[in-house]
Amino acid sequence: MKKRNFLIIIMLNIAFIMQSYSQEHEENQSESHKPAAHHKAHKKHVISGSLNHTVIFSAIKDGESASNITLPSFGLNYTYAFNHKWGLGLHNDIILEDFVVKGSETDQNKSSSTSNEDTAIIERGTPIAACIMVIYKPVPYLGLMAGVGREFSSHEDFTVIRFGIEAPYHLPKNWELFGVLTYDINIDAYQSLTYGIGIGKMF
């Protein structure tokens, strides 16, 4: 059920991209007879993917005390650039493994199981996070990001607050290579740090 909700979000996002691309194509056709200088406008759409590592804080492994663990993850993003400095995106991430974390004290009554009376245990099964992100670029090769979203799992869902930094490097034919670093705060659950490298296509 949770994965189906995520797939619906992705499908709506794809539909929005196709609609935006159609409008962009019509605008380009209407301007085909204008001087070449008018065709140097920035690309408004970016679709990208990234291979990441996610550091889970307060994770419990093999029944031991809470510690930090690193798990593989990947991202799939869509960004709409209003101009050279501001953009809005749907950024989606999935952690490829199951894990268990020590929850906050306020979450003890909601946890799926407890190892003792004082510790809340939160189980996560390949969680998928979808966040709406605002991107600001003070310079062309640095993007500052902040947003909010939802993390979906077969066990329980949590609201996510995300902050991040993205460093794109532009390649020929409207491709870009980028490094990304994000910090997620899952409300009443756990916190994580994700870093990785990705590639995107601008159009």
C-alpha positions in Angstrom: 0.0 0.0 0.0 2.8 2.4 0.9 4.8 1.5 -2.3 1.6 2.1 -4.3 1.3 5.6 -2.9 4.8 6.3 -3.9 4.3 5.0 -7.5 1.2 7.3 -7.8 3.4 10.2 -6.8 6.0 9.2 -9.5 3.3 8.8 -12.2 1.9 12.3 -11.4 5.4 13.7 -11.5 6.0 12.1 -15.0 2.7 13.5 -16.2 3.7 16.9 -15.0 7.0 16.7 -16.8 5.4 15.6 -20.1 2.9 18.5 -19.9 5.7 21.0 -19.2 7.8 19.6 -22.0 4.9 19.9 -24.4 4.3 23.5 -23.5 8.1 24.2 -23.8 8.2 22.6 -27.2 5.3 24.7 -28.5 7.0 27.9 -27.2 10.2 26.9 -29.0 8.4 26.3 -32.2 6.7 29.7 -32.0 10.1 31.4 -31.5 11.8 29.5 -34.3 11.9 32.6 -36.6 13.5 34.8 -33.9 17.3 35.6 -33.9 19.6 32.9 -32.5 20.3 35.0 -29.4 16.8 34.1 -28.2 17.7 30.4 -28.1 20.3 30.8 -25.3 17.7 30.7 -22.5 18.5 28.3 -19.7 17.0 24.9 -19.6 14.0 24.7 -17.3 13.7 20.9 -16.7 16.2 18.5 -15.1 15.8 14.8 -14.6 18.5 13.1 -12.7 19.5 9.9 -10.9 22.2 9.3 -8.2 24.0 6.4 -6.5 24.3 7.2 -2.8 25.3 6.0 0.6 23.0 6.8 3.6 24.4 7.0 7.1 21.6 5.9 9.6 22.1 7.4 13.1 21.1 5.4 16.2 20.7 2.2 14.3 20.6 -1.2 16.1 22.4 -4.0 14.4 22.4 -7.7 15.6 20.7 -6.6 18.9 23.6 -4.4 19.9 23.5 -0.9 21.3 22.6 2.0 18.9 25.3 3.0 16.5 25.7 4.5 13.0 25.5 2.3 10.0 25.9 3.0 6.2 23.5 1.5 3.7 23.3 1.8 -0.1 20.6 4.0 -1.6 19.7 5.7 -4.9 17.8 8.8 -5.9 15.5 9.8 -8.7 14.8 13.6 -9.0 12.9 16.0 -11.2 13.6 19.8 -10.9 11.9 22.7 -12.5 14.1 25.8 -12.8 12.2 29.1 -12.6 15.4 31.0 -13.5 19.2 30.7 -13.0 18.9 30.9 -9.2 15.6 29.4 -8.1 14.0 26.0 -8.7 11.5 23.5 -7.3 11.9 19.8 -7.4 10.5 16.4 -6.4 13.4 14.4 -5.0 12.9 10.7 -4.3 15.2 8.4 -2.5 15.1 4.7 -1.6 17.3 2.8 0.9 18.0 -0.6 -0.5 18.1 -2.5 2.8 15.9 -3.1 5.9 17.2 -1.8 9.2 16.1 -1.0 12.8 16.7 2.2 14.7 16.3 3.4 18.2 13.3 5.8 18.2 12.8 9.0 20.3 11.1 8.7 23.6 7.9 10.3 22.3 7.6 7.5 19.8 7.7 4.6 22.2 3.9 4.1 22.3 3.8 4.0 18.4 6.8 1.6 17.8 6.1 -1.8 16.3 8.2 -3.6 19.0 10.4 -2.8 22.0 13.6 -4.5 23.1 13.1 -3.3 26.7 10.8 -0.9 28.6 13.0 2.1 28.0 13.8 1.8 24.3 11.5 2.3 21.3 12.4 0.2 18.3 11.5 1.4 14.8 11.7 -1.1 11.9 12.2 0.2 8.4 11.7 -2.0 5.3 13.5 -0.4 2.2 12.0 3.0 3.0 11.1 5.4 0.1 11.2 9.2 0.8 9.6 11.7 -1.5 10.3 15.4 -0.8 9.3 18.7 -2.3 12.5 20.7 -2.4 13.2 24.4 -2.9 16.6 25.0 -4.6 18.6 28.2 -4.5 21.8 28.7 -6.5 23.9 31.6 -5.2 26.5 30.7 -7.8 26.1 28.4 -10.9 28.0 25.4 -9.3 26.3 25.3 -5.9 22.7 24.6 -5.0 21.3 25.0 -1.5 18.2 22.9 -0.8 15.5 22.7 1.8 12.1 20.9 1.8 9.6 18.6 3.4 8.1 15.3 2.4 7.1 11.8 3.5 9.0 8.6 4.1 7.0 5.5 3.2 7.7 2.0 4.6 5.8 -1.2 5.0 5.9 -0.7 8.8 5.1 3.0 9.3 5.3 6.4 7.6 7.1 9.5 8.8 7.2 13.2 7.9 10.7 14.2 6.7 12.4 17.6 6.8 15.4 17.7 4.4 18.3 20.0 4.0 21.0 19.6 1.3 23.8 20.9 -0.9 24.2 20.0 -4.6 27.3 20.8 -6.7 26.6 20.4 -10.4 29.2 20.3 -13.2 27.9 21.0 -16.7 28.8 18.7 -19.5 28.2 19.0 -23.3 24.8 18.4 -24.8 22.9 19.6 -21.7 24.1 16.9 -19.4 25.4 17.5 -15.9 27.4 15.6 -13.3 26.8 16.4 -9.7 27.6 15.6 -6.1 24.9 15.7 -3.5 24.8 15.8 0.3 21.5 15.8 2.2 20.4 15.6 5.9 17.0 14.1 6.7 15.1 14.6 10.0 12.4 12.0 10.3 9.9 13.5 12.8 9.6 11.3 15.9 11.9 8.7 14.4 15.5 9.0 13.3 18.0 11.1 11.4 20.2 10.3 8.4 22.9 11.7 6.2 23.1 10.9 2.5 26.0 11.6 0.1 26.5 10.5 -3.5 27.1 11.3 -7.1 24.7 11.5 -10.0 24.0 12.5 -13.5 21.2 14.6 -15.0 19.8 15.6 -18.3 18.6 19.2 -18.9 15.9 20.0 -21.4 
